[in-house]
Amino acid sequence: MFVLSNLLIAIARILDVILTMLYWLILIRALISWVNPDPHNPIVQFLYKTTEPMLYPIRKILPLGLRFGIDISPIVAFLAIMFLKSFLVMTLLDLAIKLK
């Protein structure tokens, strides 16, 4: 069972790194949106291309009453990422420890 346990630990660590990277990409995108970035800048294009697939569905789901001129989809994405890190990653690690 140690092989399955090690696999679960590896998956949990990779998932944790991916979620952390997504968190930072969304945070950087939210911060640069305050300064009116050049849309032709390759860094800005990269940020938009990597974060828009996550933020667009959140914007579609949000009710019209919560759209008051400020895009709160990054906040919802942050909460989802924190939930996944604290629930899914920790569950995988706990399961791996119990399998050893």
NUFI-747920 format. One record per atom (N, C-alpha, C, O): residue in one letter; atom name; x, y, z. Coordinates in pm, whole numbers, plus 50000, padded with zeros to 5 digits. Layout:
N
+-----+------+-------+-------+-------+
: res : atom :     x :     y :     z :
+-----+------+-------+-------+-------+
:   a :   CA :     X :     Y :     Z :
...
+-----+------+-------+-------+-------+
# end
This chain:
100
+-----+------+-------+-------+-------+
: res : atom :     x :     y :     z :
+-----+------+-------+-------+-------+
:   m :    N : 50081 : 49879 : 50000 :
:   m :   CA : 50000 : 50000 : 50000 :
:   m :    C : 50085 : 50127 : 50000 :
:   m :    O : 50034 : 50236 : 49976 :
:   f :    N : 50215 : 50112 : 50028 :
:   f :   CA : 50300 : 50230 : 50032 :
:   f :    C : 50311 : 50297 : 49895 :
:   f :    O : 50333 : 50418 : 49886 :
:   v :    N : 50296 : 50219 : 49787 :
:   v :   CA : 50303 : 50277 : 49652 :
:   v :    C : 50183 : 50369 : 49629 :
:   v :    O : 50199 : 50481 : 49579 :
:   l :    N : 50066 : 50323 : 49665 :
:   l :   CA : 49946 : 50406 : 49651 :
:   l :    C : 49955 : 50529 : 49742 :
:   l :    O : 49913 : 50639 : 49704 :
:   s :    N : 50010 : 50510 : 49859 :
:   s :   CA : 50026 : 50622 : 49952 :
:   s :    C : 50121 : 50727 : 49894 :
:   s :    O : 50093 : 50846 : 49900 :
:   n :    N : 50233 : 50682 : 49839 :
:   n :   CA : 50327 : 50776 : 49778 :
:   n :    C : 50267 : 50845 : 49656 :
:   n :    O : 50295 : 50962 : 49632 :
:   l :    N : 50186 : 50774 : 49580 :
:   l :   CA : 50118 : 50835 : 49465 :
:   l :    C : 50023 : 50945 : 49511 :
:   l :    O : 50019 : 51052 : 49451 :
:   l :    N : 49947 : 50918 : 49615 :
:   l :   CA : 49854 : 51019 : 49667 :
:   l :    C : 49928 : 51142 : 49722 :
:   l :    O : 49882 : 51255 : 49706 :
:   i :    N : 50041 : 51119 : 49786 :
:   i :   CA : 50120 : 51231 : 49836 :
:   i :    C : 50172 : 51315 : 49720 :
:   i :    O : 50168 : 51438 : 49726 :
:   a :    N : 50219 : 51249 : 49615 :
:   a :   CA : 50271 : 51322 : 49499 :
:   a :    C : 50160 : 51402 : 49431 :
:   a :    O : 50180 : 51517 : 49392 :
:   i :    N : 50043 : 51342 : 49417 :
:   i :   CA : 49930 : 51412 : 49356 :
:   i :    C : 49891 : 51533 : 49441 :
:   i :    O : 49863 : 51640 : 49388 :
:   a :    N : 49887 : 51515 : 49571 :
:   a :   CA : 49851 : 51626 : 49662 :
:   a :    C : 49952 : 51740 : 49652 :
:   a :    O : 49913 : 51856 : 49651 :
:   r :    N : 50079 : 51708 : 49645 :
:   r :   CA : 50180 : 51813 : 49636 :
:   r :    C : 50172 : 51887 : 49502 :
:   r :    O : 50183 : 52010 : 49499 :
:   i :    N : 50154 : 51813 : 49394 :
:   i :   CA : 50142 : 51877 : 49263 :
:   i :    C : 50017 : 51965 : 49258 :
:   i :    O : 50022 : 52077 : 49207 :
:   l :    N : 49908 : 51915 : 49311 :
:   l :   CA : 49784 : 51993 : 49315 :
:   l :    C : 49802 : 52120 : 49399 :
:   l :    O : 49751 : 52226 : 49364 :
:   d :    N : 49874 : 52108 : 49508 :
:   d :   CA : 49900 : 52224 : 49594 :
:   d :    C : 49981 : 52329 : 49519 :
:   d :    O : 49952 : 52449 : 49529 :
:   v :    N : 50082 : 52287 : 49445 :
:   v :   CA : 50165 : 52381 : 49369 :
:   v :    C : 50083 : 52447 : 49259 :
:   v :    O : 50094 : 52568 : 49238 :
:   i :    N : 50001 : 52371 : 49189 :
:   i :   CA : 49918 : 52426 : 49081 :
:   i :    C : 49819 : 52528 : 49136 :
:   i :    O : 49801 : 52635 : 49078 :
:   l :    N : 49755 : 52495 : 49247 :
:   l :   CA : 49660 : 52588 : 49307 :
:   l :    C : 49729 : 52715 : 49357 :
:   l :    O : 49672 : 52824 : 49348 :
:   t :    N : 49849 : 52702 : 49410 :
:   t :   CA : 49924 : 52819 : 49454 :
:   t :    C : 49960 : 52908 : 49335 :
:   t :    O : 49950 : 53030 : 49343 :
:   m :    N : 50002 : 52846 : 49225 :
:   m :   CA : 50035 : 52924 : 49105 :
:   m :    C : 49911 : 52995 : 49051 :
:   m :    O : 49919 : 53111 : 49011 :
:   l :    N : 49797 : 52928 : 49050 :
:   l :   CA : 49673 : 52991 : 49005 :
:   l :    C : 49636 : 53108 : 49094 :
:   l :    O : 49591 : 53212 : 49045 :
:   y :    N : 49654 : 53093 : 49224 :
:   y :   CA : 49625 : 53200 : 49318 :
:   y :    C : 49707 : 53324 : 49283 :
:   y :    O : 49654 : 53435 : 49276 :
:   w :    N : 49838 : 53305 : 49261 :
:   w :   CA : 49924 : 53418 : 49232 :
:   w :    C : 49894 : 53480 : 49097 :
:   w :    O : 49899 : 53602 : 49083 :
:   l :    N : 49862 : 53398 : 48997 :
:   l :   CA : 49828 : 53453 : 48866 :
:   l :    C : 49702 : 53539 : 48872 :
:   l :    O : 49696 : 53646 : 48812 :
:   i :    N : 49602 : 53492 : 48945 :
:   i :   CA : 49479 : 53570 : 48959 :
:   i :    C : 49505 : 53698 : 49037 :
:   i :    O : 49451 : 53803 : 49003 :
:   l :    N : 49586 : 53689 : 49142 :
:   l :   CA : 49619 : 53808 : 49220 :
:   l :    C : 49693 : 53912 : 49135 :
:   l :    O : 49661 : 54030 : 49141 :
:   i :    N : 49790 : 53868 : 49058 :
:   i :   CA : 49864 : 53961 : 48972 :
:   i :    C : 49772 : 54022 : 48867 :
:   i :    O : 49782 : 54141 : 48838 :
:   r :    N : 49683 : 53941 : 48811 :
:   r :   CA : 49589 : 53995 : 48713 :
:   r :    C : 49499 : 54101 : 48776 :
:   r :    O : 49473 : 54205 : 48716 :
:   a :    N : 49452 : 54074 : 48896 :
:   a :   CA : 49365 : 54171 : 48963 :
:   a :    C : 49441 : 54301 : 48993 :
:   a :    O : 49386 : 54410 : 48979 :
:   l :    N : 49565 : 54288 : 49032 :
:   l :   CA : 49644 : 54407 : 49063 :
:   l :    C : 49676 : 54490 : 48939 :
:   l :    O : 49669 : 54613 : 48943 :
:   i :    N : 49711 : 54424 : 48828 :
:   i :   CA : 49743 : 54502 : 48708 :
:   i :    C : 49619 : 54561 : 48644 :
:   i :    O : 49629 : 54654 : 48563 :
:   s :    N : 49504 : 54509 : 48677 :
:   s :   CA : 49382 : 54566 : 48619 :
:   s :    C : 49355 : 54706 : 48673 :
:   s :    O : 49278 : 54782 : 48614 :
:   w :    N : 49417 : 54741 : 48784 :
:   w :   CA : 49398 : 54874 : 48843 :
:   w :    C : 49475 : 54982 : 48768 :
:   w :    O : 49443 : 55100 : 48781 :
:   v :    N : 49577 : 54943 : 48689 :
:   v :   CA : 49663 : 55043 : 48625 :
:   v :    C : 49643 : 55052 : 48474 :
:   v :    O : 49723 : 55115 : 48406 :
:   n :    N : 49538 : 54992 : 48420 :
:   n :   CA : 49507 : 54996 : 48278 :
:   n :    C : 49626 : 54945 : 48195 :
:   n :    O : 49694 : 55025 : 48130 :
:   p :    N : 49651 : 54815 : 48196 :
:   p :   CA : 49768 : 54761 : 48128 :
:   p :    C : 49752 : 54762 : 47976 :
:   p :    O : 49641 : 54766 : 47924 :
:   d :    N : 49865 : 54757 : 47908 :
:   d :   CA : 49866 : 54749 : 47763 :
:   d :    C : 49821 : 54608 : 47722 :
:   d :    O : 49888 : 54511 : 47758 :
:   p :    N : 49710 : 54595 : 47649 :
:   p :   CA : 49661 : 54461 : 47612 :
:   p :    C : 49752 : 54387 : 47514 :
:   p :    O : 49734 : 54267 : 47493 :
:   h :    N : 49847 : 54456 : 47453 :
:   h :   CA : 49938 : 54391 : 47358 :
:   h :    C : 50066 : 54342 : 47424 :
:   h :    O : 50149 : 54278 : 47360 :
:   n :    N : 50082 : 54372 : 47552 :
:   n :   CA : 50198 : 54325 : 47626 :
:   n :    C : 50189 : 54172 : 47640 :
:   n :    O : 50084 : 54121 : 47680 :
:   p :    N : 50297 : 54098 : 47609 :
:   p :   CA : 50290 : 53952 : 47618 :
:   p :    C : 50261 : 53900 : 47759 :
:   p :    O : 50197 : 53796 : 47774 :
:   i :    N : 50308 : 53970 : 47860 :
:   i :   CA : 50282 : 53925 : 47998 :
:   i :    C : 50134 : 53941 : 48031 :
:   i :    O : 50074 : 53853 : 48091 :
:   v :    N : 50076 : 54053 : 47991 :
:   v :   CA : 49934 : 54076 : 48014 :
:   v :    C : 49851 : 53973 : 47936 :
:   v :    O : 49753 : 53920 : 47989 :
:   q :    N : 49889 : 53946 : 47813 :
:   q :   CA : 49817 : 53845 : 47734 :
:   q :    C : 49825 : 53708 : 47799 :
:   q :    O : 49727 : 53635 : 47802 :
:   f :    N : 49944 : 53673 : 47851 :
:   f :   CA : 49960 : 53545 : 47919 :
:   f :    C : 49869 : 53537 : 48043 :
:   f :    O : 49803 : 53436 : 48066 :
:   l :    N : 49866 : 53644 : 48121 :
:   l :   CA : 49782 : 53646 : 48240 :
:   l :    C : 49635 : 53630 : 48204 :
:   l :    O : 49562 : 53555 : 48269 :
:   y :    N : 49591 : 53701 : 48101 :
:   y :   CA : 49451 : 53691 : 48060 :
:   y :    C : 49418 : 53551 : 48007 :
:   y :    O : 49312 : 53497 : 48038 :
:   k :    N : 49508 : 53494 : 47929 :
:   k :   CA : 49481 : 53362 : 47871 :
:   k :    C : 49480 : 53252 : 47976 :
:   k :    O : 49408 : 53153 : 47962 :
:   t :    N : 49559 : 53267 : 48081 :
:   t :   CA : 49563 : 53162 : 48183 :
:   t :    C : 49454 : 53176 : 48288 :
:   t :    O : 49412 : 53076 : 48346 :
:   t :    N : 49408 : 53298 : 48314 :
:   t :   CA : 49310 : 53316 : 48421 :
:   t :    C : 49167 : 53329 : 48370 :
:   t :    O : 49073 : 53301 : 48445 :
:   e :    N : 49149 : 53369 : 48248 :
:   e :   CA : 49012 : 53389 : 48197 :
:   e :    C : 48929 : 53260 : 48195 :
:   e :    O : 48810 : 53267 : 48224 :
:   p :    N : 48987 : 53143 : 48162 :
:   p :   CA : 48905 : 53020 : 48169 :
:   p :    C : 48850 : 52990 : 48309 :
:   p :    O : 48751 : 52918 : 48321 :
:   m :    N : 48913 : 53043 : 48413 :
:   m :   CA : 48863 : 53022 : 48549 :
:   m :    C : 48766 : 53133 : 48591 :
:   m :    O : 48668 : 53107 : 48661 :
:   l :    N : 48794 : 53255 : 48549 :
:   l :   CA : 48714 : 53367 : 48595 :
:   l :    C : 48584 : 53385 : 48515 :
:   l :    O : 48484 : 53429 : 48571 :
:   y :    N : 48585 : 53352 : 48387 :
:   y :   CA : 48466 : 53372 : 48304 :
:   y :    C : 48345 : 53291 : 48354 :
:   y :    O : 48236 : 53347 : 48364 :
:   p :    N : 48361 : 53161 : 48386 :
:   p :   CA : 48245 : 53087 : 48438 :
:   p :    C : 48192 : 53143 : 48570 :
:   p :    O : 48072 : 53139 : 48596 :
:   i :    N : 48281 : 53196 : 48652 :
:   i :   CA : 48238 : 53256 : 48778 :
:   i :    C : 48154 : 53381 : 48750 :
:   i :    O : 48052 : 53403 : 48815 :
:   r :    N : 48197 : 53461 : 48653 :
:   r :   CA : 48121 : 53582 : 48616 :
:   r :    C : 47983 : 53546 : 48563 :
:   r :    O : 47886 : 53617 : 48588 :
:   k :    N : 47974 : 53435 : 48490 :
:   k :   CA : 47845 : 53393 : 48434 :
:   k :    C : 47751 : 53345 : 48545 :
:   k :    O : 47630 : 53364 : 48534 :
:   i :    N : 47805 : 53286 : 48648 :
:   i :   CA : 47723 : 53230 : 48756 :
:   i :    C : 47676 : 53339 : 48853 :
:   i :    O : 47566 : 53329 : 48908 :
:   l :    N : 47758 : 53443 : 48873 :
:   l :   CA : 47722 : 53548 : 48969 :
:   l :    C : 47591 : 53615 : 48931 :
:   l :    O : 47570 : 53649 : 48814 :
:   p :    N : 47503 : 53633 : 49027 :
:   p :   CA : 47377 : 53701 : 48997 :
:   p :    C : 47400 : 53848 : 48963 :
:   p :    O : 47501 : 53907 : 49003 :
:   l :    N : 47307 : 53906 : 48890 :
:   l :   CA : 47321 : 54045 : 48848 :
:   l :    C : 47326 : 54141 : 48966 :
:   l :    O : 47384 : 54249 : 48954 :
:   g :    N : 47267 : 54105 : 49079 :
:   g :   CA : 47267 : 54191 : 49196 :
:   g :    C : 47406 : 54208 : 49256 :
:   g :    O : 47431 : 54306 : 49327 :
:   l :    N : 47497 : 54113 : 49229 :
:   l :   CA : 47632 : 54124 : 49283 :
:   l :    C : 47729 : 54194 : 49188 :
:   l :    O : 47847 : 54207 : 49219 :
:   r :    N : 47681 : 54237 : 49076 :
:   r :   CA : 47766 : 54307 : 48979 :
:   r :    C : 47744 : 54457 : 48995 :
:   r :    O : 47657 : 54514 : 48931 :
:   f :    N : 47822 : 54519 : 49080 :
:   f :   CA : 47805 : 54661 : 49107 :
:   f :    C : 47928 : 54741 : 49066 :
:   f :    O : 47976 : 54825 : 49141 :
:   g :    N : 47978 : 54714 : 48947 :
:   g :   CA : 48089 : 54789 : 48892 :
:   g :    C : 48226 : 54735 : 48926 :
:   g :    O : 48326 : 54778 : 48870 :
:   i :    N : 48231 : 54642 : 49018 :
:   i :   CA : 48359 : 54581 : 49056 :
:   i :    C : 48351 : 54432 : 49025 :
:   i :    O : 48253 : 54365 : 49058 :
:   d :    N : 48455 : 54383 : 48961 :
:   d :   CA : 48459 : 54241 : 48928 :
:   d :    C : 48502 : 54164 : 49053 :
:   d :    O : 48617 : 54171 : 49095 :
:   i :    N : 48408 : 54090 : 49111 :
:   i :   CA : 48440 : 54014 : 49233 :
:   i :    C : 48472 : 53867 : 49201 :
:   i :    O : 48487 : 53786 : 49292 :
:   s :    N : 48481 : 53834 : 49072 :
:   s :   CA : 48514 : 53695 : 49037 :
:   s :    C : 48651 : 53652 : 49090 :
:   s :    O : 48665 : 53535 : 49126 :
:   p :    N : 48753 : 53740 : 49096 :
:   p :   CA : 48879 : 53694 : 49158 :
:   p :    C : 48863 : 53658 : 49305 :
:   p :    O : 48929 : 53566 : 49354 :
:   i :    N : 48777 : 53727 : 49377 :
:   i :   CA : 48755 : 53695 : 49518 :
:   i :    C : 48690 : 53558 : 49531 :
:   i :    O : 48728 : 53478 : 49617 :
:   v :    N : 48593 : 53530 : 49445 :
:   v :   CA : 48528 : 53399 : 49447 :
:   v :    C : 48629 : 53291 : 49410 :
:   v :    O : 48628 : 53182 : 49468 :
:   a :    N : 48716 : 53320 : 49312 :
:   a :   CA : 48819 : 53224 : 49273 :
:   a :    C : 48917 : 53200 : 49388 :
:   a :    O : 48958 : 53086 : 49410 :
:   f :    N : 48954 : 53306 : 49461 :
:   f :   CA : 49042 : 53290 : 49577 :
:   f :    C : 48979 : 53199 : 49681 :
:   f :    O : 49045 : 53111 : 49737 :
:   l :    N : 48851 : 53220 : 49708 :
:   l :   CA : 48782 : 53135 : 49805 :
:   l :    C : 48777 : 52990 : 49759 :
:   l :    O : 48796 : 52898 : 49840 :
:   a :    N : 48752 : 52969 : 49631 :
:   a :   CA : 48750 : 52832 : 49577 :
:   a :    C : 48887 : 52766 : 49588 :
:   a :    O : 48898 : 52649 : 49623 :
:   i :    N : 48992 : 52842 : 49557 :
:   i :   CA : 49127 : 52788 : 49567 :
:   i :    C : 49162 : 52755 : 49711 :
:   i :    O : 49220 : 52650 : 49739 :
:   m :    N : 49127 : 52844 : 49804 :
:   m :   CA : 49155 : 52817 : 49946 :
:   m :    C : 49078 : 52694 : 49994 :
:   m :    O : 49130 : 52614 : 50071 :
:   f :    N : 48953 : 52679 : 49948 :
:   f :   CA : 48875 : 52561 : 49985 :
:   f :    C : 48941 : 52435 : 49932 :
:   f :    O : 48955 : 52336 : 50005 :
:   l :    N : 48980 : 52437 : 49805 :
:   l :   CA : 49043 : 52318 : 49746 :
:   l :    C : 49174 : 52284 : 49814 :
:   l :    O : 49205 : 52167 : 49834 :
:   k :    N : 49251 : 52386 : 49851 :
:   k :   CA : 49378 : 52359 : 49920 :
:   k :    C : 49355 : 52303 : 50059 :
:   k :    O : 49426 : 52212 : 50102 :
:   s :    N : 49257 : 52356 : 50129 :
:   s :   CA : 49236 : 52309 : 50266 :
:   s :    C : 49156 : 52180 : 50272 :
:   s :    O : 49170 : 52104 : 50368 :
:   f :    N : 49072 : 52153 : 50173 :
:   f :   CA : 48992 : 52031 : 50177 :
:   f :    C : 49054 : 51919 : 50094 :
:   f :    O : 49087 : 51813 : 50146 :
:   l :    N : 49070 : 51943 : 49965 :
:   l :   CA : 49113 : 51836 : 49874 :
:   l :    C : 49257 : 51794 : 49899 :
:   l :    O : 49286 : 51675 : 49911 :
:   v :    N : 49347 : 51890 : 49908 :
:   v :   CA : 49488 : 51857 : 49928 :
:   v :    C : 49507 : 51790 : 50064 :
:   v :    O : 49576 : 51689 : 50075 :
:   m :    N : 49447 : 51845 : 50167 :
:   m :   CA : 49463 : 51787 : 50300 :
:   m :    C : 49397 : 51649 : 50310 :
:   m :    O : 49449 : 51562 : 50380 :
:   t :    N : 49286 : 51629 : 50242 :
:   t :   CA : 49221 : 51499 : 50241 :
:   t :    C : 49309 : 51395 : 50174 :
:   t :    O : 49322 : 51282 : 50223 :
:   l :    N : 49371 : 51433 : 50062 :
:   l :   CA : 49461 : 51340 : 49994 :
:   l :    C : 49582 : 51305 : 50082 :
:   l :    O : 49624 : 51190 : 50087 :
:   l :    N : 49635 : 51403 : 50150 :
:   l :   CA : 49749 : 51377 : 50239 :
:   l :    C : 49709 : 51290 : 50357 :
:   l :    O : 49782 : 51198 : 50393 :
:   d :    N : 49594 : 51317 : 50417 :
:   d :   CA : 49547 : 51236 : 50529 :
:   d :    C : 49520 : 51091 : 50485 :
:   d :    O : 49552 : 50996 : 50556 :
:   l :    N : 49462 : 51077 : 50368 :
:   l :   CA : 49435 : 50942 : 50316 :
:   l :    C : 49566 : 50868 : 50290 :
:   l :    O : 49578 : 50749 : 50318 :
:   a :    N : 49664 : 50939 : 50237 :
:   a :   CA : 49794 : 50876 : 50213 :
:   a :    C : 49860 : 50833 : 50342 :
:   a :    O : 49922 : 50726 : 50348 :
:   i :    N : 49848 : 50913 : 50446 :
:   i :   CA : 49909 : 50877 : 50574 :
:   i :    C : 49840 : 50755 : 50633 :
:   i :    O : 49906 : 50669 : 50692 :
:   k :    N : 49709 : 50746 : 50618 :
:   k :   CA : 49636 : 50630 : 50673 :
:   k :    C : 49667 : 50501 : 50596 :
:   k :    O : 49657 : 50392 : 50651 :
:   l :    N : 49705 : 50516 : 50469 :
:   l :   CA : 49736 : 50396 : 50389 :
:   l :    C : 49874 : 50338 : 50420 :
:   l :    O : 49901 : 50222 : 50389 :
:   k :    N : 49961 : 50418 : 50479 :
:   k :   CA : 50097 : 50370 : 50507 :
:   k :    C : 50098 : 50267 : 50615 :
:   k :    O : 50205 : 50216 : 50650 :
+-----+------+-------+-------+-------+
# end
